[in-house]
Amino acid sequence: MESEKTRSMPRARILVVDDSSLVRFYFRTALEKGGFEVEQAINGIEALEKILAQAFDLVVVDVNMPRMDGFSFIRELRATAGAVAGLPALVITTEAAQQDREDARTAGANFYLVKPVSEADLLRYAAILAGVPA
């Protein structure tokens, strides 16, 4: 049962960017269960369009996607004018090489996790990066 205080607090908004419908479903289900509001995009281009049209508190992004990969998306996001450029970015990918981690950091990612990611870890890092109590 939600308390009056919980219902009156605005929910953090997260954009999940991944070309896999199964991954988007898993992340969305876990994040919504954790109290987040979730939107989805299938690649970096669609994600940029959504971010420019509405406010988000965090973006969770894959690396390997068609049309615009995760690193290119984060670089574009960081180059965008205004507050949007500072939107926290959590990379969650199957790429586990140190070079991939460095590429994510160079692109401007705030944190990097390797799939598979547990629901608990997803919620923990989403809360931290979105700036909400865990």
Secondary structure in CASP SS format (residue, H / E / C, confidence):
PFRMAT SS
TARGET T0000
AUTHOR 0000-0000-0000
METHOD secondary structure of the structure
MODEL  1
M C 1.00
E C 1.00
S C 1.00
E H 1.00
K H 1.00
T H 1.00
R H 1.00
S H 1.00
M C 1.00
P C 1.00
R C 1.00
A C 1.00
R E 1.00
I E 1.00
L E 1.00
V E 1.00
V E 1.00
D C 1.00
D C 1.00
S C 1.00
S H 1.00
L H 1.00
V H 1.00
R H 1.00
F H 1.00
Y H 1.00
F H 1.00
R H 1.00
T H 1.00
A H 1.00
L H 1.00
E H 1.00
K H 1.00
G C 1.00
G C 1.00
F C 1.00
E E 1.00
V E 1.00
E E 1.00
Q E 1.00
A E 1.00
I C 1.00
N C 1.00
G H 1.00
I H 1.00
E H 1.00
A H 1.00
L H 1.00
E H 1.00
K H 1.00
I H 1.00
L H 1.00
A H 1.00
Q C 1.00
A C 1.00
F C 1.00
D C 1.00
L E 1.00
V E 1.00
V E 1.00
V E 1.00
D C 1.00
V C 1.00
N C 1.00
M C 1.00
P C 1.00
R C 1.00
M C 1.00
D C 1.00
G H 1.00
F H 1.00
S H 1.00
F H 1.00
I H 1.00
R H 1.00
E H 1.00
L H 1.00
R H 1.00
A H 1.00
T C 1.00
A C 1.00
G C 1.00
A H 1.00
V H 1.00
A H 1.00
G H 1.00
L C 1.00
P C 1.00
A E 1.00
L E 1.00
V E 1.00
I E 1.00
T E 1.00
T C 1.00
E C 1.00
A C 1.00
A C 1.00
Q H 1.00
Q H 1.00
D H 1.00
R H 1.00
E H 1.00
D H 1.00
A H 1.00
R H 1.00
T H 1.00
A H 1.00
G C 1.00
A C 1.00
N C 1.00
F E 1.00
Y E 1.00
L E 1.00
V E 1.00
K C 1.00
P C 1.00
V C 1.00
S C 1.00
E H 1.00
A H 1.00
D H 1.00
L H 1.00
L H 1.00
R H 1.00
Y H 1.00
A H 1.00
A H 1.00
I H 1.00
L H 1.00
A H 1.00
G C 1.00
V C 1.00
P C 1.00
A C 1.00
END
